[in-house]
Amino acid sequence: MTAASFAGSQANAVAEASCLNQDRRDPERSNPARNRPTSQSPFPKNVHFMSSTSEWSTPQWLFDTLNVEFHFTLDPCATPGNAKCPNYFTLKEDGLSQDWGRNTVFMNPPYGRAISRWMRKAYESARQGATVVCLVPARTDTNWWHQFAIKGEVRFLKGRIRFGDARNTAPFPSAVVVFRGVET
Ligand SMILES: C[S@@+](CC[C@H](N)C(=O)[O-])C[C@H]1O[C@@H](n2cnc3c(N)ncnc32)[C@H](O)[C@@H]1O
């Protein structure tokens, strides 16, 4: 495992770019009221475990920055409206049950309990030759983090990202986990 806090890596550009575009304050610390669901905030209190966030899209700048490095060929969890690659799977096709082959995969999975299955799929797909780059909450206290994420290259994002067209940044930190394809 290699763990980095983004210093001195390509991903550092991601972190720096994120700082340029984000409110540096921690919204939970600076104003706890912002962690309550309001008509203006799409982030309810227990957002970490809620499936209502599952359509939230990767910020285009973050995808673009990673795409310069990886050249993605598959988005396995998407809708026609939010797919980040021309080649994608939707819920109907069920990206989890598809073969990701030797694609270079960008995976921003549905958050909630299913994330564990997506991380297993990412890890196992890399063992079969795919390279999978995962954008996930930096939930270092979870089983899926210890079972899968730490086996990849972990890049912690500085600051918090703003998903889709949300007004506020997410109330949780994010990380990019890279599972490099194993030569088979
Ligand atoms: C967090 S969003 C990411 C959207 C987009 N790929 C992006 O990066 O901006 C997760 C997406 O996965 C889709 N999804 C949920 N379950 C899925 C499944 N079993 N197979 C494929 N896509 C699924 C959801 O509809 C949602 O659009």
The ligand as an SDF file (V2000), in Angstrom:
LIG
                    3D

 27 29  0  0  0  0  0  0  0  0999 V2000
  -22.1160    8.8740   -7.0860 C   0  0  0  0  0  0  0  0  0  0  0  0
  -22.9510    8.6700   -8.6220 S   0  0  0  0  0  0  0  0  0  0  0  0
  -21.6350    8.8690   -9.7810 C   0  0  0  0  0  0  0  0  0  0  0  0
  -22.1370    9.3720  -11.0940 C   0  0  0  0  0  0  0  0  0  0  0  0
  -21.0470    9.5880  -12.1450 C   0  0  0  0  0  0  0  0  0  0  0  0
  -20.4260    8.3400  -12.5000 N   0  0  0  0  0  0  0  0  0  0  0  0
  -19.9930   10.5430  -11.6570 C   0  0  0  0  0  0  0  0  0  0  0  0
  -18.8780   10.1280  -11.3400 O   0  0  0  0  0  0  0  0  0  0  0  0
  -20.2960   11.7380  -11.5660 O   0  0  0  0  0  0  0  0  0  0  0  0
  -23.2270    6.9130   -8.6460 C   0  0  0  0  0  0  0  0  0  0  0  0
  -24.0810    6.4540   -9.8060 C   0  0  0  0  0  0  0  0  0  0  0  0
  -24.1930    5.0470   -9.8090 O   0  0  0  0  0  0  0  0  0  0  0  0
  -25.4500    4.6930  -10.3300 C   0  0  0  0  0  0  0  0  0  0  0  0
  -25.7160    3.3220   -9.9160 N   0  0  0  0  0  0  0  0  0  0  0  0
  -26.2800    2.8840   -8.7660 C   0  0  0  0  0  0  0  0  0  0  0  0
  -26.2890    1.5440   -8.7390 N   0  0  0  0  0  0  0  0  0  0  0  0
  -25.7240    1.1240   -9.8940 C   0  0  0  0  0  0  0  0  0  0  0  0
  -25.4430   -0.1570  -10.4610 C   0  0  0  0  0  0  0  0  0  0  0  0
  -25.7590   -1.2790   -9.8100 N   0  0  0  0  0  0  0  0  0  0  0  0
  -24.8310   -0.2040  -11.6720 N   0  0  0  0  0  0  0  0  0  0  0  0
  -24.4980    0.9230  -12.3190 C   0  0  0  0  0  0  0  0  0  0  0  0
  -24.7430    2.1590  -11.8510 N   0  0  0  0  0  0  0  0  0  0  0  0
  -25.3560    2.2510  -10.6460 C   0  0  0  0  0  0  0  0  0  0  0  0
  -26.3820    5.7390   -9.7540 C   0  0  0  0  0  0  0  0  0  0  0  0
  -27.5390    5.8670  -10.5360 O   0  0  0  0  0  0  0  0  0  0  0  0
  -25.5030    6.9890   -9.8200 C   0  0  0  0  0  0  0  0  0  0  0  0
  -25.7270    7.6860  -11.0020 O   0  0  0  0  0  0  0  0  0  0  0  0
  1  2  1  0
  2  3  1  0
  2 10  1  0
  3  4  1  0
  4  5  1  0
  5  6  1  0
  5  7  1  0
  7  8  2  0
  7  9  1  0
 10 11  1  0
 11 12  1  0
 11 26  1  0
 12 13  1  0
 13 14  1  0
 13 24  1  0
 14 15  1  0
 14 23  1  0
 15 16  2  0
 16 17  1  0
 17 18  1  0
 17 23  2  0
 18 19  1  0
 18 20  2  0
 20 21  1  0
 21 22  2  0
 22 23  1  0
 24 25  1  0
 24 26  1  0
 26 27  1  0
M  CHG  2   2   1   9  -1
M  END
$$$$
